[in-house]
């Protein structure tokens, strides 16, 4: 297998991972928006759930940023 084909395979895998991370981040944002309804009394908001989702989102965004860097580096190596 040529080196170029390996890089193309890695790029494809990383793009798939990137897409999954973006979907997860979007889902977490929607969940947080739902929990943080501006018309609900703040006392009624489940702080533990909001906190857990926020930490999950932060981790997901960090993973997404790393994935973006990998995609860019592989694409650059392939001359794309």
Secondary structure, DSSP 8 states (H G I E B T S, - for coil): --HHHHHHHHHHHHHHHHHHHHHHHHHHHHHHHHHT-TTS-GGGS-HHHHHHHHHHHHHHHHHHHHHHHHHHHHHHHTT-
